[in-house]
Amino acid sequence: MIISVFLIPFILGILVFITPWKGARRGLLFAGALLHMAMTAILGVFRMGTYQAGDWVGLDSQGLLFLAITTVLFFIVVLYTIGYLFRDSDIHVMDSVEGFLFRNEPETAFISCLLFFLSTMSLVCISRHMGLLWVAVEATTLVSAPLIKFHRHHRSLEATWKYLLICSVGIAIALLGNYFLAFAGHDLAHMNIDTLIDNAGHLNRTWLKAAFCMLLVGYGTKMGLAPMHTWLPDAHSEAPSMVSALLSGALLNCAFLGILRVHSILTAAEMAAFSGELLVFFGMLSMAFAAVFMIRQNDYKRMLAYSSIEHMGIMALGAGVGGLAGTGAMLHAVNHSISKGMLFLISGQLLFIYGSKNIDDVRHILKTTPLAGLLWVSGFLAITGTPPFGMFLSEMTILKGIIDSGRWALAAGYLLILSVIFIAMARIIISMSFGIPENEKTAESFASGKKEPAWFRAPVLIMVSIILCLGFYIPGPLWAFLENAAVMMGGK
Amino acid sequence: MTIWTDIIILGLVLTNFRLLATSRLGAVIQTTIFQAIALSALILALAGKPLPVRLILLSLITLTVKGVILPWLLKRAMREIDVRRDIMPIVGYSASVLIGIVLLGLSFLIFMPLNEAIKSESVFLLPAALFTILTGLMMIISRKKALTQIVGYLVMENGVYCFGAALAVYEPMLVEMGVLLDVFVAVFVMGITIYQISREFDHIDTDRLSELKD
């Protein structure tokens, strides 16, 4: 039953390869996203993901949370993707940065890789065995590489190569961590997460520490924690926008889940102080790195990529501090995925309309394309944690968690970096959005030529309403659910 | 059985030095075949006396994937791209060997205090595994051709695998197969990518892939 969230997209992905009609392939993509979301809803509402210790797959609150984020984001992104494919697939497209013509990757391969991507990410969320988790995380890298090089030109190939090599090496280190973990529980002789948690007291502490370090570095590479983040800005800026949205909103979360699983094992072994400190350290380091690189950024897609590194840092920080901050980190994951997904989708349209990723080439969005401009500014307010958007609440929750644990210096550093990032992003976004065109001609040429297409509006409006709702009101059951997810990693 | 284990480990260490010392890609790929043979022999040498069937199976599959299929894929990629040598590496070949010796010493130093704690078959096993991982990393960092870097990834993966064998961590068959499948697909996807890179750029020198930066 539960394995169906993996199997449905996987089988549909294979079907795409043998379907001869273009329309049918796009239909399969839509069907896959819809079925997956329905299946996740059924599993979540009826709590059908129950499992016993020793099972290979199962759904706990953490897994369900990340699965739900993935499926909602994927569904919204698919709405956008189908419109995008109608415009851009199988024709010669002009590169919007350097102006040469290139051909996109065949649509069939792209659609089936999207479905495989969904299925492997679902497998990460449902696996209850560290080995299976590893296999799934590595598989997500491999099926997403063809997505990044959808635009077949030299920059995207360079980004794909870096992504493949750096992430594969990182994940090989995570495999080493898995072996250490298995060795720590030598007489248990296997790596089922629940078995390890139940017998946490008997694990060898030295090997457990070594295992955590290796897994943190390994999955941290994939998650984009500094200083292992170097692939992330390249891949996010060169991939097509909907792929960037999925990478940022779903894939990074999956890698984070891998780290949370080991963290919960160490918490059960009463070593949360050790693993928590490491998470706090890497979290703060990532935020600081992101802040430094955002100040002098002149490419808006790279700016969004660095913002993802920042938010992964915040989530690691929240998880490391634990308690209320842990719950905040879970809420933050929801907010970040939706807001960042929205910003990437808008950035794709800006790139299409203005033909440049350079901040200086994009001016007065609010005048030329009012709707996209309005959404772009609201997306900026949402991602920097300004009320009334959801991220304000999650960042405040994490701050309160840090203060509750009595770490004032950490709280001060956290606030300082957040405000630096707010200013850095504001400088960029304000110069892009406001102002009046100097001569009427430029405005007219934009107004008559490229406009944001209608199919772009629906997905982005759905996303902005979700994060706006989360800012005003968090339903009681959702909060209880998030708290439960945080308890699993030793929140309380 | 210890004598056999030691001989196999010695062989593994020597293959690492060959990888560090040679510039010919053909020889580098050939060396991974020897490593695969060493790995699959190691699995059998470390197993208890009545050989479990699943370990024989595992050893055979490892040999097939890492010793036959992957080298064949890499050789094919080498012919398609028409690259024979990795000339002008970032760290020279004699220097690489010297660094290799230092790394080997370092690996022994790291595991010296742990040898008591781990009751493994041979004191050389864990240092050799770590040395293999470091060799792989060294190849990824210090060589220019993308193809050599793929081999570096493969060597690193071999080292991790060796750790698994050394710690006698035998995961369920499903996971072992998954790991092998992932490595296989990784090399496959990387191979396709460098083929496309060579068509787009007319070279596979990764130090010249430097357009994306801050």
Interface residues (C-beta under 8 A of the other chain):
Chain A: W56 H129 G131 L132 W134 V135 E138 A139 T141 L142 A145 P146 K149 R152 H153 H154 R155 L157 E158 A159 T160 W161 K162 L164 L165 S168 V169 A172 I173 L175 L176 Y179 F180 A182 F183 A189 H190 M191 T206 P233 D234 S237 E238 F293 Q297 R302
Chain B: A117 I133 L137 I140 A146 Q149 Y153 M156 E157 V160 F163 G164 L167 V169 Y170 E171 P172 L174 V175 G178 V179 L181 D182 V185 A186 V189 M190 T193 I194 Q196 I197 E200 F201 T206 L209 E211 L212 D214
